[in-house]
Amino acid sequence: MTFLFQLKAQLPKLSTQYMTNRTISTSTHLFQPHSTENVIPKDGLKPVQQKSERQIEHDKQLSIKRENKIRFEKYLETLPALSYPSRYNVECINSIEQTNVRLPKFLKAEPEGVFGVDFEWPPTFIKGQREKKISLIQICAAKTILLFQVGRMKKLPQELQNFFENKELLKTGVNIKMDGQKLYRDFGIKTNGLVELMTLANLSKSSDITRTHHRSLRALTAIFLKQKMAKGKVRMSNWSAPVLSPNQKKYAALDAYASYQIYQTIKKEGIENVPIEHLLHQNLSTPKVEKKPKTQMKTAEKKSTSHYTWRPSSTTVVVKKMKEEK
């Protein structure tokens, strides 16, 4: 014991700092990510990570996108606010009867068969809360914009269903397929004749398309219509309100108008074979049916459950009888 104690006393004491540095340097050799290389400096204090060529290129692209975003935002400030011409008539319809009468007349007056389409529904502010149903459907053509308050109707009018299912009538918009899927989730209607403006924009020969990598409705409005779409808080407003405010009507009408005009502007470039998508034969997620709340047990059932006395099952009785016979 004495010899071991003396030998231990003669060993040099390792400082806490040395042990910490040693642990760090050792751990860097245990795991090295593929994207970077760990280099241990001579002082051994902290490992230095050298970026790979792939990471350097990724950071470079992010930097370019940030610079382009700043330039594009400055460009937006120079543009006039989006507005539709004075010749446009905006109508708000809130009943099934009105819809089934007005929509056929509207479609008959538009022989071209191309319409800007958009939806609005109340926002959800609670995480995990179920998305609310469509409250407003906007349809824009050459001179008229119709706003259908479907949230005020008991069901989707038949003429609206016919419009969305018709393959010959083109519906244009940004993320228009997602809107079609939303319509199916809410009403079980499969939309046909969808024209995605993001895809159409990428076929454009306009030099302005390189101003930004974004393909949002706001970005495409600036690129092709040379107008600025206001963001505003109105988009987060209550779209299921019985009476829409003037700001709500204007915002909703402009969304559909922008979708219609962007299509017309790009189409003038002479683009042929416009991609059209139909949801009729696609496997979409089944519309969710709201579950009815569970009804409480009747008082008599509660009482009978609370006074329940355990009795052996038939299987238990048979086993006992077999044992007794043995």
N, C-alpha and C positions, 0 to 999 in steps of 0.2 A: 504493500500500500504506500509505504514511504517513498519507494523508488518511482512509482507512477505519479505521485503528487509532485515530486521534484522535477520529473521530466515534463509534466504539464506546465509547471511554473517557468521552465526555460524556453518554452515555445513562444514565438512572437505573438502579441495580441493583435487581432485583426480589428481595424476600426469599423464603426457602423457604416461610414461613407463607402469604404472599400467593399464591404459586403453588399451594399445596395447596388453599387456600380457593377459588381460581379454578377449579381442576379439579373440586372438589366441586359448586360452583354450576353449572358447565357441564353436568356429567353429569346433574344433576337435570332439566335441560330436554331431555335426549336421550330419556329414558324415564320416563314417568309412568304408574303402574298405574291401572286404572280405579276401584279401590275407595278410593283415597286421593288427596289433593292435596298436593303438595309446596310449602311456603311457605318462601322464603328470608328469614331474619331479617336485620336491617340490618347486624349485625356480620359476616354472611356465613360464620359458622363451620360450622354444621350445619343441614341442611334439617329443617324441622318438618313431620311428616305429619299432616294433618287427616283424621279418619275420616269416611267417607261415612255417610249415614243408614242404609243397608243394613247396614254394618259395626257401627254403634252398636246397631241393633236386634238383630243377631246376638249381640253381647256381652251385651246385656241378657237375652236368652233363656238364654244359658249361665249367667249369674249366678243367674237364677231356678231353673234346674235344680239348681245346686249347693246352693242354700238348701233346696230341696225334698228333695234327697238326704239332707242332714244331718238335717232334721226326720223323714224316714222312718226313718232308722237309729235315731233316738231312740225312735220309735214301736215299732220292732221289739224294743227292749230291754224294753218293758213287756209283751210278749206271752209266754205260756207256750210251752214247747218243743213241737214237733209230736210227736204220738204217735197211734197207732191204738187203738181201743177193745179191751178185754180179750176181747171176743167173737171177734176176728179170729184166724184160724189161718194161720200162715206155714209153707209146705212148700218144701223144697229138693229138686229132682229133677235127677239127673245121668246118666240113661241114656235111650236111645231107647225101650226097652221100657216103662219107667215112664211116660214122657211120653205115649206112644200109648194107655196105659190110663187114666191119671189125668185128662188134659185133657178128653176127651169127657164124663166124669162131672161135671167142674167146670163145663163150659159148659151142660150139661143142667140143672144146679141154679140157673142164672142166666137166667131167662126174659126179663129186661129187655133183655139183649143189649148192655150197655154196660160197657166195661172200661178201667181206667187201665193204660197201657202205658209201659214205659221199657226202655232198654237200657244195658248197661255193657260196657266193653272196656278192656284195659290201656292206660295212657297211653304216649305216645312222648316221650322227652326229648331226642332228637337232631333238629336242624333238617333238614328234607328227608326224614326217615325216613318210610317208608310207614305209613299208619294201620293199626292191628291190627284183627283181626276181632272181631265181637261175641262176648263170652264169657258174658254173662248176659242173659236175657230175663225181665222181671218183668211179671206180669199180675195186676191187682187187681179184685175184684168186691165184693159187699156184705158178705161174711163171711170170704172167703179170699183169700190172696195166694200165688201160685205163683212160685217162682224156678227157672228152667230154666237149668242150667249147660251151655249148648250148646257151650261151649269144650271140654268134656270128651267130647263126642259126635263120632262120625266124620262125621256129616252132620246136617242139620236134620231132625228127626222129621216124618213125614208129617202128623200131627195138628196140629203147629204151623204147617206150611205151609197147611193147610186153614183154620186160624183166621185167618191174616193175609190170605188171598185172599178170604175170605167178605165180601161187601158188606153183609150184614145185621147183622154184628157190628161195633159201633162201637168204635174204639180212640181214646182221648183222651190228650192230652199237650201239652206245650209244644214247639214245633218238631217236631211229630209227622211232618210230611211229610219233614223231613230224616232222621228216624229210618227212615222207610219207604225213602228212597233209600239209606241205609246198609245196610239189610237186603238191598236189591237188589244192591248192589255186592258184598256178602259171600256171598250165597247165591242170587242170581238170582231172588228172590221179589218179585212186585209186590203191594204191600199195598193193600187197599181198605177203605173205611169209616173214613177218617181224620177226626177232629174236632179242629181246632186251638183250643186253649184261649185263645190270645192274641186270636184273632178273636172267640171267644165272649165273652170279658171285655169287649171293646169294645162289645158289644151290651147289656151289663148296665146296669141303671138304678141300681145301688148308688152312693151318694154317696162311698163309700170309694175308688172307682176313681180319684178325682182326687188321692189322696194321693201318688201317684208316676206318672211317665210310663213306668216300667219294667214289662215284662210277663214277667219271668222266672218260673219255677216258685216260687222263693222269695218274690217279690213278690206273686204271686197267692195264695199260701198265706196270707200275712199279711192280704191284703185280704178274702178270702172265708172263710177258715177261722179267722181271728183267732189264728193260731199261728205260731211262728217256726221256720223250717227251718234246722237247723244246717248250717254250711258244712263244717268239718272237713277233715282230710287224708285221710279214708278214701276219698273219691271218686277220689283219685289212686293208690289201692292196686292190688295185683295181682289183677284180677278173673278171671284164668285159673287161679288156685290150685286144687289138687285139692279142698281143703276150705276153705270160706269162714269167716271169723271171725264171731263174734256181731255185731261192729260193722258188718261188711260186709253181713250179712243184714238188720240193722235199717235201715241206710241205704238199701239197695236196695228193701226193702219199703215204706219211707216215701215214696219217690219215686213209686211206682206208686199208693200210697194217696192221696197228695195230688192226683194227676191225676184219680183217680176222684171224690174228694169235691168238688173244685172244680167239675167238670162238674155234679154233682148239685145243688150249691148254686145255681149260676147257672140251671140248668134250672127250679128251683122258682119263679123269677121269672115264669114263664109265657112264656118265649121260644119262639117258633114258627119253623119252617123253619130248623133248625140247619144251618149249612153243613157238608156232608159231601163229602170228596174221595176219588176213586179213582185209583190209579196205573196201573190195568190198561191204559188206552189212551194213556198218556203216554209220550213218547220219553225214556227214561232212559239215562244213560251206561252203556255195556256193562261188565259186571263184569270187573275186571282179572284176568287169569290170570297167576299167578306163573311167571316164566321159569325154566326149568331151567338150572343153571350149566353153562357150556360145558365139555365134557370135553377133557382134554389130548390132544394128538396122540400117536399110538402111537410107540414108539421107532423102529420101522422107517421110519415116515413122516418123522420128524425127521431121520434119517440121510440119507434120499434127498433131502430139501430142502436140507440143509447142503452136499451134494456136487453140487448142481445146476449144470450148465454151460449157458451161453446158446447157443442155436442160432437162426439167422434164421428168421423165419416164412415161410410160403409166399408171402405178398405181396412180401416183400423179395427173395426168389429170383426171382420173375417180373420185377420191375423191373430187376434186374441182367442177366437174359437179354435183355430188350428193348434195353438199352443196348449190349450186346455185338453184337446183330444189326445195330444202326444203324452 
